[in-house]
Amino acid sequence: MERKPDVIRALVFVFALGLAVTGFTTLQASESDQTVSTDQSGMLTSMLD
């Protein structure tokens, strides 16, 4: 019978997975030619270079 994962291990796994996804999307965003800026109303707008 396998041991059930405890809550701490599950939380650490979810946290590590979130870090990996965030890092991957950050790398993808930095390689893209688009820049993101905010206009006067505070809304995010995407502008092509």
Backbone torsions as a table, in degrees:
resi	resn	phi	psi	omega
1	MET	NA	127.7	-179.5
2	GLU	-79.0	149.0	179.2
3	ARG	-78.5	136.1	177.4
4	LYS	-72.1	139.6	178.5
5	PRO	-67.1	138.7	179.6
6	ASP	-81.4	170.6	-173.8
7	VAL	-64.0	-39.7	-177.8
8	ILE	-64.2	-44.3	178.3
9	ARG	-62.5	-39.7	179.1
10	ALA	-65.0	-42.9	178.7
11	LEU	-65.0	-41.2	177.9
12	VAL	-63.5	-41.4	178.6
13	PHE	-62.8	-44.8	179.5
14	VAL	-64.4	-40.5	178.7
15	PHE	-63.8	-45.2	179.4
16	ALA	-64.9	-39.5	177.6
17	LEU	-63.8	-40.8	176.6
18	GLY	-62.9	-40.6	177.1
19	LEU	-63.4	-41.9	179.8
20	ALA	-64.2	-43.8	179.5
21	VAL	-65.2	-42.0	178.6
22	THR	-63.1	-43.9	178.2
23	GLY	-63.2	-41.9	179.5
24	PHE	-63.6	-45.6	-179.1
25	THR	-69.0	-31.7	176.5
26	THR	-66.0	-41.7	177.6
27	LEU	-64.8	-40.2	179.0
28	GLN	-65.6	-38.7	-179.7
29	ALA	-68.8	-35.8	-178.7
30	SER	-73.6	-24.8	178.6
31	GLU	-81.6	-17.5	-177.8
32	SER	-75.9	157.0	-179.8
33	ASP	-87.4	-0.3	-178.5
34	GLN	-88.0	145.1	172.7
35	THR	-116.6	145.4	-179.2
36	VAL	-110.7	129.7	179.0
37	SER	-137.2	166.8	178.1
38	THR	-108.1	139.3	175.8
39	ASP	-91.9	-174.2	-174.1
40	GLN	-65.4	-27.1	-179.9
41	SER	-81.4	-5.7	178.4
42	GLY	90.5	-0.2	179.3
43	MET	-82.6	145.4	178.0
44	LEU	-78.2	132.8	176.4
45	THR	-126.6	147.2	179.3
46	SER	-108.0	129.0	-178.5
47	MET	-123.4	136.2	177.0
48	LEU	-85.2	141.8	176.0
49	ASP	-81.1	NA	NA
